[in-house]
Structures are given as C-alpha cells and as structure tokens.
Amino acid sequence: METRSEWLTRRPPLHLAPFVDRYTGYRLVGFPPGLHRGLPSRHLTFIVSIGPSIDVVQQSDPAQSPSRYGCVVGGLQATPALIAHDGHQEGVAVELTPLGCRALFGIPPRALWSTSVELADVVGAAGRELWERLQGIDSWVGRFAACDDVLTGLADPNREPHPQLGRAWTELVRSGGTMPTSTLAASVGWSRQHFARRFVDEFGLGPKLASRVVRFERARHLLTSARSSATIASVAARAGYYDQAHLARDFAELAGCTPGAWMAEEDVPSFQDEAALLV
C-alpha cells in the first residue's frame, strides 16, 4: 500500500490564542505498524483521535499503567511516552500552553505533571462532546471549528495563573530555554528561591528543568527541519548547548536515546515535527 501523510494547521481565534498555539490535523495511511515516542515539549499533550484510539503502551511515568484514549490530555513531562500504532493515524493535536491549563480545565498544569488521562475525566461532558463531534466531521475546517466551539465553552480567562508566572513562562519560551533562572526571577521581582517554589507549584517542574525541555524541543525541531544539511554539533550550538556532548546527554535523559538513533527510528512522520500546511 502506498504511504500517504496529510498535515494541516490553523491558529485558534484570538480569544483562545493565549491558551492554544495552534491546531494540527494529521492523517497517516499505509505506514508500517510501530512505536512513536511522545517527547517532552513546552506544550501539554492534548490529542483528539479520529478512528482508532491512541494506544499508550508506556507512560512518561512508568508507574502509570498503559492505556488507550479517545481524547488524551497530559501534563508537561521530562521523559518520553511510547505510543503504538498500526500504520494508520488520524486526529487533531491541540498545542495547549501551560497557561491554558487553568483557563480550559480549571486545574494547574502541576495536577497533570507526567501523566495522561481521558479529557472527559477532567472536564466531563465537554470532553466526550469534542471526541464525538470530530468523529462525524470529514473536513479539517469543520474539525477545527468544532475545536474552537468546545474550547470556547470551556475557557475562563479568570482562571489563568498568577501574572508573574505567566510572564516568566513566556520569557523562558521566548529565550529558547537559555535565560538563567536568576534572570527570570529578577524579571518578575521575586527572589530566586520564591520564584522556583512558585514555578514548581504551578507547572509541576522547576525552571531549570523547564529550560532544558524548551531547549531540547528547539534542538529537535532543528534536527528534523535540516536532516540533510545540519550536523548534530551545529544544531547543539544553535539551540544554546555548550557542545554536542551536552545535547547528547539531554537527548539520553529526555528522549531515552541518542539524537542519531531518534532520527533513524522516526520513519513515521510526527505532528511534533512535521511542517504542516496552513489553512
């Protein structure tokens, strides 16, 4: 069977933009069955499956049992999850920012740290509605509009995190994970110790680890966007690592493999890395 992959992205409406960076619709057909690594990212996991369930065979927290999800949400993480697929995958990935977790779900990102759950278990009927509506819509435009509708119903801007924490997260991401914790703390007028404690309480991980995750994600995107031309050493330099060995150590801890091994095993395109068409 011929392999086919289809990718489309769309930004959410302005009132959802602080909470969701974009939607990515994906359809992959005819690929060999295999495993995909769900890697640490600056976004929370939020994926609505269309058709087969999402089969997580190894959670980011090994203490959590494997499970299958129709609409999965999960917190920030510092270790990979493993997702089994039969070569056919279809759904919508919602790039949910940590700042949107309270606004949409009414809980801090810390409550979902390194775990995954069914959306309906967090928000009730709206989670079931989102999954059910996407099953019956064939067009990406219609699917994205359904996401807009359901997420708008969930959104409450009054539940956003403390403004200083929101500003610190935004600055951390804008710097590509290179801004020192002391500088972030000073930028919001808190001591380093108070800042670190409040950061963990909100997001589930400390600012140093968050910086590593953001820097790692940037390196991963650089590797996939320039597979044929970039060396691992040049990617390490562009992403703010001391050297190639520093990047390799972060890959070993955050992805569970070397950069080269990860690139070799990613035969099936991933919405985490694949460039998509804008609609």
C-alpha positions in Angstrom: 0.0 0.0 0.0 1.2 3.5 -0.8 2.0 5.6 2.2 0.3 8.9 2.5 0.6 11.7 5.1 -1.6 14.8 5.3 -1.0 17.7 7.7 -2.9 20.9 8.1 -2.6 23.6 10.8 -4.7 26.5 11.9 -4.3 29.1 14.6 -7.2 29.4 17.1 -9.4 32.5 17.3 -7.9 35.4 19.2 -9.8 34.7 22.4 -8.2 31.3 22.6 -4.8 32.4 21.4 -3.3 32.8 25.0 -4.2 29.2 25.7 -3.7 27.3 22.4 -0.8 28.0 20.0 -2.4 26.1 17.1 -4.3 23.0 15.9 -2.6 20.4 13.8 -4.8 17.9 11.8 -2.9 14.8 10.8 -3.8 11.7 8.7 -1.2 8.9 8.0 -2.1 5.9 5.9 -0.2 2.8 4.9 2.8 3.1 7.2 4.3 0.0 8.9 3.0 -0.6 12.4 5.4 0.6 15.0 6.1 2.7 18.1 6.2 6.5 18.3 8.0 8.5 21.0 5.9 11.2 22.6 8.6 13.6 23.7 8.9 16.3 26.3 7.6 19.7 24.9 6.7 23.2 26.0 3.1 22.2 25.3 0.8 19.9 27.3 -0.4 16.8 25.5 -3.9 17.2 24.0 -4.8 15.0 21.1 -8.2 14.0 19.8 -8.2 10.7 18.0 -10.3 10.2 14.9 -11.0 6.5 14.4 -8.7 4.2 16.4 -7.8 5.0 19.9 -4.4 6.4 21.0 -2.6 3.4 22.4 0.0 4.5 25.1 2.0 1.4 25.8 4.5 3.1 28.1 3.6 6.3 30.0 6.0 9.1 30.7 5.7 8.0 34.3 6.4 4.2 34.4 4.3 3.9 37.5 1.2 4.7 35.4 -0.3 1.8 33.6 -0.6 1.7 29.8 -4.0 2.8 28.5 -6.0 3.7 25.4 -7.6 7.1 24.9 -10.1 8.7 22.5 -9.1 12.2 23.6 -5.9 12.3 25.7 -4.6 15.1 27.8 -1.4 15.1 29.8 0.9 17.5 31.6 4.4 18.6 31.0 6.9 15.7 31.1 10.7 15.1 31.2 10.7 11.5 29.9 9.2 10.0 26.7 5.9 8.1 26.4 5.6 5.3 23.8 2.6 5.1 21.6 1.8 2.0 19.5 0.2 2.5 16.0 -0.9 0.1 13.3 0.3 2.4 10.5 -2.9 4.4 10.3 -3.3 7.5 12.5 -5.7 10.4 12.3 -6.7 13.1 14.7 -6.3 16.7 15.8 -3.4 17.8 18.1 -4.1 20.8 20.2 -0.9 22.7 21.2 -2.1 23.6 24.7 0.1 26.1 26.5 0.7 25.6 30.3 -1.0 29.0 30.7 -4.2 27.5 29.2 -4.5 24.5 31.6 -6.2 26.5 34.3 -8.3 28.5 31.8 -9.7 25.5 30.0 -9.6 22.7 32.6 -9.7 24.6 35.9 -6.6 23.0 37.3 -2.9 23.9 37.3 -0.5 22.1 35.0 1.1 20.6 38.1 -2.0 18.4 38.5 -1.3 16.7 35.2 2.5 16.5 35.6 4.0 13.4 33.8 0.6 11.7 33.5 -2.1 11.2 30.8 -5.9 11.0 31.2 -9.0 11.0 29.2 -10.3 14.5 28.7 -13.8 13.6 29.9 -12.3 12.6 33.2 -11.1 16.2 33.6 -13.9 18.3 32.1 -16.8 15.9 31.9 -19.4 16.0 29.1 -17.4 18.6 27.1 -14.6 16.1 26.7 -17.0 13.4 25.3 -18.6 16.0 23.1 -15.3 17.1 21.5 -14.4 13.5 20.6 -17.9 12.6 19.3 -18.1 15.7 17.2 -14.8 15.1 15.4 -15.8 11.5 14.5 -18.6 12.8 12.4 -16.9 15.6 10.5 -14.9 14.9 7.3 -13.3 18.3 6.6 -10.4 19.8 8.5 -12.1 23.2 8.5 -15.1 21.7 10.2 -12.9 19.8 12.7 -11.0 22.9 13.7 -14.3 24.8 14.0 -15.6 22.1 16.4 -12.4 22.5 18.5 -13.0 26.3 18.6 -16.6 25.8 19.7 -15.9 23.3 22.5 -12.8 25.0 23.8 -14.6 28.4 23.8 -17.2 26.8 26.0 -14.5 25.6 28.4 -12.4 28.8 28.5 -12.5 31.1 31.5 -9.7 33.8 31.5 -10.3 34.4 35.1 -8.7 31.1 35.9 -5.3 32.0 34.4 -2.2 31.6 36.6 -0.5 34.3 38.6 0.6 37.1 36.1 4.2 36.8 37.2 4.3 33.1 36.5 2.6 33.6 33.1 5.2 36.3 32.2 8.1 34.1 33.4 6.9 31.2 31.3 6.5 33.4 28.2 10.0 34.8 28.7 11.5 31.3 29.2 10.0 30.1 26.0 10.9 33.2 24.1 14.6 32.7 25.1 14.6 29.2 23.8 15.3 27.9 27.3 18.6 29.9 27.6 17.5 32.5 30.1 19.1 31.8 33.6 16.7 31.2 36.5 18.1 34.1 38.4 17.3 36.4 35.5 13.8 35.0 35.2 13.2 35.5 38.9 14.5 39.1 38.8 12.3 39.9 35.8 9.2 39.2 37.9 10.5 40.8 41.1 10.8 37.6 43.2 13.7 36.0 44.9 15.2 33.0 43.2 14.0 30.6 45.9 10.5 32.0 46.0 10.3 32.0 42.2 11.5 28.4 41.9 8.9 27.2 44.6 6.0 29.0 42.9 7.1 27.8 39.5 7.0 24.1 40.6 3.7 24.6 42.4 2.1 25.9 39.1 3.8 23.9 36.4 5.0 20.7 38.1 8.7 21.1 37.2 11.3 23.6 38.2 12.5 26.4 36.0 15.9 24.7 35.2 14.2 21.5 34.0 11.6 23.6 32.1 14.5 25.4 30.3 16.1 22.1 29.4 12.8 20.9 27.9 12.3 24.0 25.9 16.0 23.9 24.6 15.6 20.2 23.8 12.5 20.9 21.8 14.2 23.6 19.8 17.1 21.2 19.1 14.7 18.5 18.0 12.9 20.8 15.6 16.3 22.0 14.1 17.3 18.4 13.6 14.2 17.5 11.7 14.0 20.7 9.7 17.5 20.3 8.3 18.0 16.5 8.3 20.2 16.5 5.2 22.4 19.5 6.0 22.8 20.1 9.7 25.3 18.3 11.9 24.4 17.5 15.5 27.2 19.8 16.6 25.8 22.7 14.6 22.3 22.1 16.0 23.7 22.0 19.5 25.3 25.4 19.0 22.2 27.0 17.5 20.0 25.6 20.3 22.2 27.0 23.1 24.0 23.9 24.3 27.6 24.1 25.4 28.6 21.4 22.9 27.5 18.3 21.2 28.0 16.1 24.3 25.7 18.4 26.3 22.9 17.9 23.6 23.5 14.1 23.6 23.1 14.0 27.4 19.8 15.8 27.3 18.6 13.5 24.5 19.5 10.5 26.6 17.6 11.8 29.6 14.6 13.4 27.8 14.1 11.2 24.8 15.7 7.9 26.0 18.1 7.6 23.1 20.8 9.5 21.1 19.9 12.2 18.6 21.0 9.9 15.8 19.0 6.9 17.0 15.9 9.1 17.3 16.2 10.4 13.8 16.7 6.9 12.4 13.7 5.4 14.2 11.3 8.2 13.3 10.2 6.7 10.0 6.6 7.7 10.5 6.1 11.5 10.4 5.0 13.1 13.7 2.9 16.2 14.2 5.5 17.2 16.8 8.0 17.8 14.0 6.4 17.7 10.6 5.8 21.0 8.8 2.1 21.4 8.0 0.0 23.4 5.6 -1.7 26.5 7.0 -5.5 26.8 6.4 
